[in-house]
Amino acid sequence: MSFMKNVFGGGTKAVRCPRCLNINQIPNNRTNYVCDKRLIDQHGTEGDVCGYMFPDLYVQHYGEAEHAPIQVFGWTSHGKTVYLHVLRRMLMELGQVWSNYKYTAISDGDVELSRWLRKEMENGVMPPATQWMQLRENYIYIMQLDNMVRWHSRFLMVMDHAGEHFETQADLEVHHMPYLTNKNTATLMVVSIPRLRGTLIGKEAAEYRQLELQSIKQDLEVPALPRGEHFGRSMDELLTNYIQAMITYDKQEAVRNQGGGLLQRGKQIYDKIRQRRKLVVVLTMADAMIQDLPPRLSDYLVNDDTWDILFDRRYTEAFDSTYMEKYMARMRKVSDAIRDWLWHDMRDIGGDQFVKSLESQNIEARFTLVSSLGHNEVSLREEIHGQPSRGMKVAPKRVLDPFFWLLEYQKFSI
């Protein structure tokens, strides 16, 4: 009977919405289906209909891969979007080391972005900052990653919120971020220690160098090196905003689950909190703090040759299950080493309080170091003699580590 329904267009298919993460029953004979589930509003009650139009390719292939929503949490200019773009560029090439692997961009937006990454990103031309948008306006990037070693197949779904959402507790509107509170989501918390210490990064550094050169040419006094705009902030500030968001959601969840006995409600809420509170801490722009890292961590960072392996066809290495098991074991040791380094050596930017808050709040965390570009030379997005200015070719380091941790977390999700 089910065969006849599929042939003649009958029956429905349960599909998770990439925006609100609710399950929709989509008729097999429908295209351009729009999610009819209601979003939770700022008061924790049901509000407007989601209205997300499912990509037909996503619906067609749903069930072939587990869904893997990624919530990215971090301030403006700390490298969230650049990291995601470089990660995607590497995901496009993993067939070089995983022989049965296949990457598929699901929607038109994903195809266009993939094309841009091939043409521009590798040459150091950076994307513009993510613009502030509400949930219904924000674009969801969906990639189907088939036949990965260790993690099989996943629909990787990414919603990159503008950093303005995370500036203060008042700015953090949890109802705009269903990925943040879903139990199957592990959150990437992106923070740049060099930015917190006032180091000029990317565009700021390029603008200062330009000003410095102009001053030298005009025989003027070179302006003093300024501090970056995020100087004075601390890691624990960002974590406090995250914890406050979870508390707000937990209270709303308690109100929505008033049925049943008190003990049962308490257990349900606690289980959801425990499942949801999983962080992958991504310390970006690590090339700009290489001198501050313990030798073990600096060696780990600079000795990563994965980018070269993926893009130089002369390499014939395979990342088989044995290789991945050893790599994950090393990542666990590195995570512990980063945690200890933050605790003992990064007190000036709240590293010790960050670790203390994680552990006191029962938040499971893994720590990573990445350099999305491998250097601090970027384009200023202007034209010189009629041609777009160019940065240096990127040479990313350890960009896959946070992605691997996300997959590892979701490997055991319920």
VEXGUDREN-899969 format. One record per residue (C-alpha): x, y, z. Coordinates in steps of 0.001 Angstrom, whole numbers, padded with zeros to 6 digits, always signed. Example, Ala and Ser with C-alpha at 12.3 -4.5 7.8 and 13.67 -1.06 7.14 Angstrom:
+012300-004500+007800/+013670-001060+007140/
END
This chain:
+000000+000000+000000/+002795+002454+000835/+004389+001692-002547/+001144+002524-004365/+000804+005782-002402/+004310+006865-003386/+003737+005971-007052/+000420+007823-007318/+001398+010741-005095/-000518+009775-001944/+000691+009746+001637/+002882+012167+003557/+006482+012432+004667/+007575+013712+008089/+010222+016407+007511/+011933+018695+010039/+011739+022389+009184/+015251+023875+008748/+014102+027179+010292/+011961+026355+013339/+013035+022674+013667/+009437+021465+014007/+008232+018373+012155/+005875+018918+009198/+003811+016233+007482/+004421+017061+003808/+002236+015423+001131/+004303+013365-001285/+002744+015107-004273/+003495+018660-003066/+006306+021016-004103/+007207+024411-002612/+005686+023371+000703/+005562+026090+003387/+005993+025299+007090/+002683+025767+008924/+004046+025500+012477/+003885+028476+014795/+006982+030202+016132/+007453+030931+019815/+007268+034689+020456/+009168+036853+022956/+006702+035893+025687/+007267+032175+025237/+003877+031546+023637/+002917+030593+020095/+003067+033472+017649/+003218+033782+013859/+003368+030857+011458/+006957+029976+010523/+006318+030245+006771/+009602+028663+005655/+009465+027267+002112/+011139+023852+002062/+013695+023329-000727/+012310+020481-002808/+015705+018769-002880/+015791+018806+000923/+012348+017187+001116/+013244+014622-001534/+016396+013483+000242/+015157+013867+003816/+015606+010603+005671/+018875+009833+003906/+020797+011886+006485/+020409+012951+010113/+019726+016655+010615/+022571+018604+012227/+021564+022201+013077/+024437+024532+014003/+023874+027556+016236/+026725+030065+016079/+027006+032344+019111/+029410+035279+019209/+030067+038991+018907/+030489+040999+015712/+033960+040915+014120/+035134+037868+016073/+035311+035739+012930/+032002+033827+012903/+031099+034295+009254/+034658+033943+007964/+035040+030709+009909/+031786+029299+008509/+032768+030177+004948/+036207+028570+005224/+034666+025516+006871/+032196+025181+004006/+035017+025516+001475/+036808+022608+003147/+033630+020532+003355/+033316+020880-000415/+036661+019076-000835/+036538+016292+001772/+036131+013713-000986/+039900+014033-001347/+040333+012114+001936/+036972+010312+002258/+036554+008287-000939/+032774+007715-000673/+031969+011222+000567/+029612+013495-001353/+028841+017200-000785/+025569+018674-002065/+024469+022311-001811/+020712+022107-001284/+019272+025522-002247/+020027+028255-004765/+021635+030376-002068/+023997+027551-001179/+024979+027038-004808/+025701+030756-005256/+027746+030882-002055/+029733+027808-003085/+030554+029520-006390/+031666+032692-004568/+033869+030710-002199/+035695+029083-005098/+036316+032417-006827/+036979+034856-003977/+037479+033357-000532/+040637+031450-001324/+042249+034724-002440/+041619+036464+000869/+038604+038556-000162/+036433+038612+002936/+032629+038556+003080/+030696+041514+004517/+029540+041259+008118/+026275+039406+008673/+023367+041857+008758/+020878+041942+011620/+017716+040060+010676/+014758+038534+012438/+014213+034786+012321/+011775+034896+009387/+014284+036955+007337/+017437+035022+008163/+018761+032677+005505/+019389+029032+006418/+022249+027353+004592/+021711+023621+004079/+024370+021162+002969/+023948+017419+002561/+027108+015605+003611/+026930+011938+002632/+029097+009001+003684/+031416+010696+006143/+033856+008418+007912/+032737+007943+011557/+029588+010137+011285/+027823+008768+008199/+025434+011264+006507/+024109+014584+007797/+022046+017550+006704/+024194+020390+007993/+021964+023413+008643/+023541+026740+009575/+021867+029980+010605/+024461+032737+011053/+022962+035468+013237/+024504+038940+013230/+026766+039621+016195/+024467+042432+017354/+022115+039723+018680/+024730+038786+021291/+025955+042215+022433/+024009+042316+025707/+021462+040223+027533/+018753+042648+026412/+019743+042189+022745/+019591+038405+022943/+016074+037481+021839/+015826+033740+022336/+012657+033403+020247/+014680+034369+017169/+017044+031439+017746/+015271+028058+017819/+018608+026373+017082/+019976+027662+020373/+017372+025878+022472/+016829+022671+020515/+018083+019573+022315/+019837+018217+019215/+021852+021395+018652/+025397+021822+019842/+026365+025504+019902/+029530+026992+018451/+030639+029798+020763/+033053+031899+018724/+035392+034321+020489/+038638+036028+019495/+041133+036525+022309/+043234+038941+020185/+040101+041085+019711/+039484+041129+023458/+043077+042254+023991/+042685+045111+021527/+044750+043666+018675/+043862+045130+015287/+042509+042352+013099/+041541+042136+009456/+040034+045344+008116/+041143+047412+011134/+044732+046247+010697/+044654+046852+006932/+043286+050379+007417/+045966+051196+009978/+048731+049924+007699/+047333+052046+004886/+047308+055115+007152/+050833+054304+008329/+052152+054104+004741/+050456+057368+003787/+052029+059105+006788/+055480+057830+005876/+055098+058913+002235/+053979+062402+003294/+056725+062626+005925/+054139+062915+008682/+054207+061496+012178/+052929+057921+012169/+049734+057720+014253/+049881+055680+017435/+048653+052119+017137/+045078+052200+018446/+043270+049524+020412/+040543+047549+018693/+036935+048328+019577/+036470+045175+021658/+039355+045916+024036/+038138+045584+027626/+035533+042906+027027/+035921+039465+028542/+035107+035882+027629/+032848+035429+030619/+030666+038338+029422/+029726+036355+026339/+029100+033214+028357/+026906+035147+030785/+024728+036244+027857/+024432+032607+026768/+023532+031406+030271/+020933+034169+030629/+019380+033086+027331/+019120+029530+028615/+017548+030671+031889/+014975+032758+030012/+014080+029819+027782/+013941+027381+030714/+011414+029579+032516/+009267+029802+029402/+009555+026042+028951/+008361+025524+032530/+005266+027639+031826/+004505+025726+028618/+004796+022389+030445/+002494+023034+033385/+000584+019801+032840/+001515+016713+034862/+002982+016369+038306/+005576+018750+039725/+008313+016106+039928/+007650+014938+036374/+007755+018510+035034/+010989+019144+036890/+012595+016015+035458/+011504+016852+031907/+012916+020367+032120/+016175+019171+033681/+016601+016538+030953/+016095+019170+028247/+018605+021513+029880/+021160+018725+030208/+020747+017633+026603/+020879+021174+025239/+023825+022658+027108/+026681+021532+024915/+029228+024039+023660/+032102+023927+021233/+034277+026906+022130/+036046+028205+019021/+039004+030507+019736/+039398+032272+016406/+042288+034286+014918/+044721+032024+016754/+047552+033045+014392/+047449+036495+016047/+048200+035042+019501/+050729+032386+018537/+053343+033885+020880/+050971+033543+023845/+050236+029867+023301/+052080+027095+025153/+054450+025247+022768/+052174+022212+022696/+049223+024273+021424/+051200+026455+019014/+052757+023337+017485/+049322+021753+017130/+048014+024841+015363/+050815+025500+012896/+051455+021865+011973/+047988+021347+010484/+048336+020542+006776/+044718+019536+006102/+044091+022467+003730/+047073+021438+001601/+045950+017812+001585/+042447+018766+000412/+043534+021130-002362/+046781+019616-003631/+045821+016574-005701/+049322+015150-005328/+048409+014093-001783/+046895+010622-001554/+046190+010409+002178/+042938+008847+003376/+041273+009809+006653/+039945+006327+007434/+038274+005227+010662/+041604+004466+012354/+042954+007892+011413/+039785+009627+012682/+039839+007732+015968/+043415+008869+016612/+042599+012409+015515/+039629+012624+017906/+041763+011269+020767/+044298+014019+020097/+041522+016635+019923/+040371+015577+023399/+043857+016160+024795/+044106+019513+023012/+040708+020544+024385/+041890+019797+027927/+045122+021722+027308/+043206+024778+026028/+040921+024631+029041/+043915+024633+031407/+045588+027459+029463/+042465+029623+029706/+042216+028922+033417/+045830+029680+034307/+047059+032179+031691/+044094+034110+030296/+042764+035776+033422/+043157+039241+031904/+040308+038505+029499/+038228+036390+031901/+039455+032964+030837/+039422+031592+034382/+035909+032882+035056/+034776+031495+031714/+035909+027988+032650/+034561+028312+036180/+031120+029382+034911/+030973+026521+032415/+031628+023960+035100/+029421+025524+037767/+026505+025685+035294/+026976+022047+034265/+027667+023025+030637/+029579+020415+028668/+032256+022154+026582/+035025+021285+024154/+037736+023814+023307/+039351+024452+019928/+041874+026825+018334/+041424+027894+014718/+042939+030311+012260/+040422+030646+009433/+042847+032540+007189/+046237+031519+008561/+047329+035160+008539/+046089+038724+009106/+046291+039990+005518/+042891+040736+004011/+041335+042832+001267/+039825+046234+002012/+037037+045642-000550/+037946+048542-002799/+039106+048919-006374/+042682+049789-007339/+043155+050859-010967/+039711+049503-011756/+040406+046053-010323/+039151+044633-007013/+041836+044669-004329/+043062+041259-003226/+044242+039790+000001/+046640+036884+000403/+045711+033293-000331/+044216+031721+002765/+046016+028965+004673/+043480+027799+007297/+044536+025917+010412/+042400+023469+012447/+039137+024680+010900/+037666+021172+010860/+038165+020606+014604/+034998+022446+015787/+033000+020713+013043/+034246+017315+014210/+033234+018139+017788/+029749+019143+016619/+029334+015815+014845/+030668+013966+017867/+028146+015667+020160/+025248+014950+017823/+026374+011378+017360/+024915+010671+020792/+021922+013051+020691/+018445+011715+021386/
END
